[in-house]
Amino acid sequence: MGFGRHHYFAVRSTDQTPSATGQDEITIRLGTTDDLQTIAELCIVEIRFRSSAPVFSPPENPSLDDVIEAHRMLHDTGATHFIASLDDRDVGVLTLENCQGMPALCAIGQPFIGETGTLEAARGRGVGTALVDAAIAWSAQHEHPWISVDFQPPNPLSRRFWLGAAFIPTGYGVVRAIHPSHGPT
């Protein structure tokens, strides 16, 4: 048996100035239902990344159709998708959901950053920062004082990114792993 932090829950104010450094060649647009395949393909990049080093989450292999349908439902319930393009190619996505409360530890109805993804070849070029800045600006324009996110502590790239984007941890999710040999027989 083992216990460990599974998620950080973090918030930041939307009245803080976005960074906007080195993002001139990145364009951000709001995704529509016509973009659902692109959104799903970019989210699958992140889903697969989480099962590799250094995170080693249990492998997930959802079908493209399942991810498209999940994001269609998110879109239909008020989620906003931001799509980043670099060199005329869609390379990143950020899903901004309406928080439903637990387990996200944010106020109901406040914006919550859900699934994100950036193509590996575009990482380190400011795509994630441009997407977060767009989500913060959108949230501020819609009079939301806070924006929330959760991320996995074992992922050093994610942890460094979200903390560097001025998100402050407000809570932790804990996971308990039980080895199959300790289960009922």
Secondary structure, DSSP 8 states (H G I E B T S, - for coil): -EEEEEEEEEEEETTS-----S-TTEEEEE--GGGHHHHHHHHHHHHHHHTSTTT--------HHHHHHHHHHHHHTT-EEEEEEETTEEEEEEEEEE--STTS-S-TTSEEEEEEEE-GGGTTTTHHHHHHHHHHHHHHHTT-SEEEEEE-TT-HHHHHHHHHTT-EEEEEEEEEE--GGGS--
